[in-house]
């Protein structure tokens, strides 16, 4: 999506300076993986417009494969606007009727999975339309048939759903196809009801997800029955994009064959860069920037990324 990012805190006002960029959970994740040296492929639907051109051009410059992006001449590229209040970011979406809302399973042909080892999906795509929801389910089914890991980040956005119950109902058919379900603790409670992190983990697995990671803020993340703390305390400048960065670090380590706690450690390392910056993906690290930190939290890798 196009992103209008404010130059200063406060509500929008006539003449307020904004920077035009782009962002989105899935594209943030793809850029993060590409910067870590992992081949990343982004599949979506964009308007056949200048903003769509900008997104494709920038993703390709980051090493992300965009060959399966569909360009739509009848609908424009979606957008959102950030506002900041004392450093905390809030977003307003403008995506009803966008090109991405017109996603259908046919936009994801089988050859898009060639050479793919992991598929990352989010609840945001499910919120866009019935067609987009069907595309998420189709993608997960294809991945399962081909032996591809499926990770799913709940990415619950209250502005895109009537309530948490509606979002959870959309997830129900997909969960039995999900290898790793990732979410934040507040998202988990909005979707699955009140309770401890242990209770939430049990509910999500009971609904079909094979394994669960629940981020619990500065305490770290809960996985395989325990909380894995981050290696260092980070001064938070902007939280937006940190979950996507965490997911990328987690999948990076997962594809190297590491166990879940070590994958969480890698997620923390990458997420720290997003938390310290103001962009959704611009401050994410390249592998050379973060190799030493990853080496400190990951055992010797068994095979390189290809």
C-alpha positions in Angstrom: 0.0 0.0 0.0 1.0 3.6 -0.4 1.9 5.1 2.9 1.6 8.8 3.8 4.1 9.2 6.7 3.9 12.5 8.7 7.0 14.6 9.3 5.9 15.5 12.8 3.5 14.4 15.6 -0.1 15.5 15.8 -3.3 15.2 13.8 -3.4 15.9 10.0 -3.7 19.6 9.1 -3.8 21.6 5.9 -0.2 21.9 4.6 1.2 19.2 6.9 4.3 17.7 5.3 4.0 14.0 4.5 6.5 11.6 2.9 5.1 9.2 0.3 6.4 5.6 0.9 4.9 2.2 0.8 4.4 -0.5 3.4 2.3 -3.5 4.4 2.8 -6.6 6.6 3.6 -8.9 3.7 5.9 -6.6 1.8 7.7 -5.7 5.1 8.3 -9.4 5.7 9.5 -10.0 2.2 12.0 -7.1 2.3 13.2 -8.3 5.7 13.9 -11.8 4.4 15.5 -10.5 1.2 17.9 -8.4 3.3 18.8 -11.4 5.3 19.9 -13.2 2.1 16.8 -15.4 1.7 15.0 -15.5 -1.7 11.6 -13.8 -1.2 8.7 -13.8 -3.6 5.8 -11.3 -3.1 2.4 -12.2 -4.6 -0.3 -9.5 -4.6 -2.5 -7.3 -6.7 -1.7 -3.6 -7.4 -3.3 -0.9 -9.4 -1.9 -0.2 -12.8 -0.9 3.3 -11.5 2.2 5.2 -10.5 2.0 4.1 -6.9 1.9 0.4 -8.0 4.9 1.1 -10.2 6.8 2.6 -7.2 6.0 -0.5 -5.1 7.2 -3.0 -7.7 10.3 -0.9 -8.5 11.3 -0.6 -4.9 10.6 -4.3 -4.0 12.7 -5.4 -7.0 15.5 -3.1 -5.9 15.4 -4.9 -2.5 15.8 -8.2 -4.3 12.2 -9.3 -3.9 10.7 -11.4 -6.8 7.5 -9.6 -8.0 6.8 -11.8 -11.1 3.5 -12.9 -9.7 2.1 -9.5 -8.9 -1.1 -8.8 -10.9 -1.6 -5.3 -12.2 -5.3 -4.1 -12.2 -6.5 -1.5 -14.6 -9.9 -1.2 -12.9 -8.9 -0.6 -9.3 -6.2 1.5 -7.7 -3.4 0.7 -5.2 -4.6 0.9 -1.6 -3.2 3.5 0.8 -3.0 4.3 4.5 -2.0 7.3 6.6 0.0 7.4 9.8 -0.4 9.9 12.6 1.9 10.0 15.6 1.1 11.0 19.2 4.2 11.4 21.4 6.0 8.9 19.2 3.3 6.3 19.1 2.0 5.7 15.6 -1.6 5.2 14.6 -2.9 4.3 11.1 -6.0 5.1 9.0 -6.7 2.8 6.0 -8.0 3.8 2.6 -8.3 0.4 0.9 -11.9 -0.3 0.2 -12.2 -1.3 -3.4 -8.5 -1.4 -3.8 -6.7 -3.7 -6.3 -5.6 -6.0 -3.5 -9.2 -6.4 -2.4 -9.9 -8.0 -5.8 -7.5 -10.8 -5.1 -8.8 -14.2 -6.2 -7.3 -17.7 -6.0 -6.5 -17.5 -9.8 -3.9 -14.8 -9.0 -1.8 -17.5 -7.3 -0.9 -20.2 -9.9 0.9 -23.4 -9.0 4.1 -22.2 -10.6 4.3 -19.4 -8.1 5.4 -22.1 -5.6 8.3 -23.3 -7.6 11.4 -23.6 -5.4 9.5 -22.2 -2.4 10.2 -23.6 1.1 7.9 -21.4 3.2 4.7 -19.5 2.7 3.8 -16.6 4.9 0.2 -15.4 5.2 -1.6 -12.8 7.4 -5.0 -12.0 8.7 -4.8 -8.6 7.0 -5.3 -10.2 3.6 -8.3 -12.1 4.9 -9.9 -8.9 5.9 -9.9 -7.3 2.4 -12.7 -9.3 0.7 -14.2 -12.7 0.3 -12.0 -13.3 -2.7 -8.8 -12.4 -0.8 -10.0 -14.7 2.0 -10.4 -17.5 -0.4 -6.9 -16.8 -1.9 -5.4 -17.2 1.6 -7.1 -20.6 2.0 -6.1 -21.6 -1.5 -2.5 -20.6 -0.8 -2.3 -22.6 2.4 -3.9 -25.7 0.7 -1.3 -25.5 -2.1 1.6 -25.2 0.3 0.4 -28.2 2.3 0.1 -30.3 -0.9 3.6 -29.3 -1.9 5.2 -29.8 1.6 5.9 -26.1 2.1 6.0 -24.6 5.6 3.0 -22.3 6.4 3.4 -19.4 8.8 0.4 -17.3 9.6 0.5 -14.0 11.5 -2.9 -13.0 12.9 -2.1 -9.3 12.3 -5.5 -8.4 13.8 -6.4 -4.8 12.7 -9.7 -3.7 14.5 -10.3 -1.1 11.7 -10.6 -3.9 9.2 -13.1 -6.1 11.1 -16.4 -5.7 12.9 -14.8 -7.4 15.9 -12.3 -10.1 16.9 -14.9 -12.8 16.6 -15.4 -12.1 12.9 -11.6 -12.2 12.3 -11.3 -15.4 14.2 -14.1 -17.0 12.1 -12.2 -16.1 9.0 -9.1 -17.9 10.4 -10.9 -21.1 11.5 -10.7 -22.9 8.1 -7.0 -22.0 7.6 -5.7 -23.0 11.0 -5.5 -26.8 10.3 -3.2 -25.9 7.4 -0.9 -23.7 9.5 2.4 -24.9 10.8 3.3 -21.8 12.8 0.7 -19.3 14.1 2.3 -16.0 15.2 0.6 -13.1 17.1 1.0 -10.6 19.8 -0.6 -11.1 23.2 -3.2 -8.4 22.8 -4.1 -9.7 19.4 -4.5 -13.2 20.9 -6.8 -11.9 23.6 -8.9 -9.9 21.1 -9.3 -13.0 18.9 -9.3 -15.8 21.5 -10.6 -14.2 24.6 -9.0 -13.4 28.0 -6.5 -15.7 29.6 -2.9 -16.4 30.3 -0.4 -16.9 27.5 -0.5 -20.6 28.2 -4.3 -20.8 27.9 -4.2 -18.8 24.7 -1.5 -21.1 23.2 -3.7 -24.1 24.1 -6.8 -22.6 22.5 -5.0 -21.7 19.2 -3.5 -25.2 19.0 -6.9 -26.7 19.9 -8.3 -24.9 16.9 -5.9 -26.6 14.5 -2.6 -24.7 14.4 0.3 -27.1 14.8 2.6 -24.7 16.7 2.2 -21.2 18.2 4.4 -18.2 19.0 2.9 -15.4 21.1 4.9 -12.2 21.4 4.6 -10.7 24.9 6.2 -7.3 24.5 9.5 -6.5 26.2 9.3 -9.9 28.0 9.9 -11.7 24.7 7.8 -14.4 23.1 6.1 -17.6 24.3 6.9 -20.8 22.4 7.0 -24.5 23.3 5.8 -23.8 26.9 8.1 -21.0 27.9 8.9 -17.4 27.4 12.1 -16.7 25.4 13.5 -13.2 26.3 15.1 -10.9 23.8 18.9 -10.7 24.0 18.8 -7.0 24.9 16.5 -4.2 26.0 15.5 -1.9 23.1 14.4 1.7 23.3 11.2 1.7 21.3 10.8 4.5 18.8 8.1 3.0 16.5 6.4 -0.4 17.0 4.9 -0.6 13.5 6.6 -3.2 11.4 8.3 -4.9 14.4 6.0 -7.9 14.3 6.8 -8.4 10.6 10.5 -8.1 11.3 10.2 -10.7 14.1 8.4 -13.1 11.7 11.2 -12.7 9.2 13.9 -13.5 11.7 11.9 -16.4 13.0 11.4 -17.9 9.5 15.1 -17.2 8.6 16.2 -19.4 11.5 13.4 -21.9 10.9 14.7 -22.5 7.3 18.2 -23.1 8.7 16.8 -25.9 10.7 16.9 -24.4 14.2 14.6 -25.3 17.0 11.7 -22.9 18.0 13.4 -21.1 20.9 16.4 -20.3 18.7 14.1 -19.1 15.9 12.5 -16.8 18.5 15.9 -15.4 19.4 16.6 -14.6 15.7 13.2 -12.9 15.6 14.1 -10.7 18.5 17.4 -9.7 16.9 15.7 -8.6 13.6 12.7 -6.9 15.3 15.0 -4.7 17.4 16.0 -2.9 14.2 12.4 -2.1 13.4 11.7 -0.9 17.0 14.6 1.5 16.9 13.5 3.1 13.6 10.5 5.1 12.2 10.1 3.3 8.9 8.1 0.1 8.4 11.0 -1.6 6.6 13.6 1.0 5.8 15.6 0.4 9.0 15.6 -3.4 8.7 19.1 -4.9 8.8 21.0 -6.5 6.0 22.7 -9.8 6.9 26.1 -8.2 7.2 24.7 -5.8 9.7 23.2 -8.5 11.9 25.4 -11.6 11.3 27.4 -11.2 14.5 24.2 -10.9 16.6 22.6 -13.9 14.9 25.8 -15.9 15.4 25.6 -15.1 19.1 22.0 -16.5 19.5 22.0 -19.3 16.9 24.0 -22.6 17.1 26.2 -23.3 14.1 23.9 -23.6 11.1 23.6 -26.9 9.3 23.1 -25.6 5.8 23.1 -22.2 4.2 20.1 -20.5 2.6 19.8 -21.1 -1.1 
